Amino acid sequence: MIDYAWRGAFDSAEVERLHAECFDRQPDEWDWASQVARHSLGWVIAREDGRLVGWVNVAWDGAGHAFILDTIVAGSHRRRGIATQLVAAGTAGARDAGCEWLHVDFEDHLTAFYVGACGFSATKAGLIRL
C-alpha cells in the first residue's frame, strides 16, 4: 500500500537519490528540506513500507499561483498511478491554501500525463534557457 502525505517528513538524501534516479544523474549533496521550506507551498511524498517511492514539489509565488515541479517516482513503482496521486494531492494542497491557479511546465512526451491524467489545460508559455 502506498501512503501519501502533504508536507510529509523526508530526508534530503532520500529525495536526492530519487531525483537522481529519475533524471538519470549521479546523486549530489542537495539540501531539499531547506530548499522547499524556503520556497514551496508544500510537497507530497509517497511511501511504501517506509521507503520514499514518489515526491512532488509545489512551489508558489506567495499568493494565488502555485507550480508543480519535479514529479518523480521510483522506476520500480512506475505505471501504478503514483504520479497521478502525487499531483492530485499537490492540487488539493494548493487549493486548500487558497491558490487560484496551479501551473505546470512539461516536455511534449508528458502531455498525456499532465493534460490527460491530471486534468491540466494545455496553454502556451514562454521559456528562456539561462
Secondary structure by P-SEA (a helix, b strand, c coil): cbbbbccccccaaaaaaaaaaaacccccccaaaaaaaccccbbbbbbcccccccbbbbbcccccbbbbccccccccccccaaaaaaaaaaaaaaaaacccbbbbbbccccccccccccbbbbbbbccccc
